[in-house]
Amino acid sequence: MVKRSVTCESCIDALVEKDPNNTKFNSLVRQKNHGGLIEASASVYQIFQSTKQCVVRMLHSTGGNLPASSKIVSAISSVVLEEAVKKNSFSSLHDHMFDSSPDN
């Protein structure tokens, strides 16, 4: 699905794990994969983990309910973006982001 909507090879490379031995997937997914799954890169996995941790912290602090705010997505996005910068996620795209326009 990503490969259909993203046309830039550098961007695809940053999203997809090329080394099957470097996977973050659990053993069940590895057993069920017969070569058709596209595995997420380490940076995508970091984003997933940061998002999950943020949601769990929110649930814990609110007694199990996410705040019913229209700004919840923005709040989670801000926290996850800050974590991504700290962890240097998508470092392979640092110079690339200046090479092209956002719609390219």
Protein Blocks (a to p, Z undefined) as FASTA:
>chain_A
ZZmmpmbfklmmmmpcfblklccbdfklmmmpgojaccddfklmmmmmmmmmmmmmmmmm
noopacdbfklmmmmmmmmmmmmmmnopaklmmmmmmmpcfkZZ
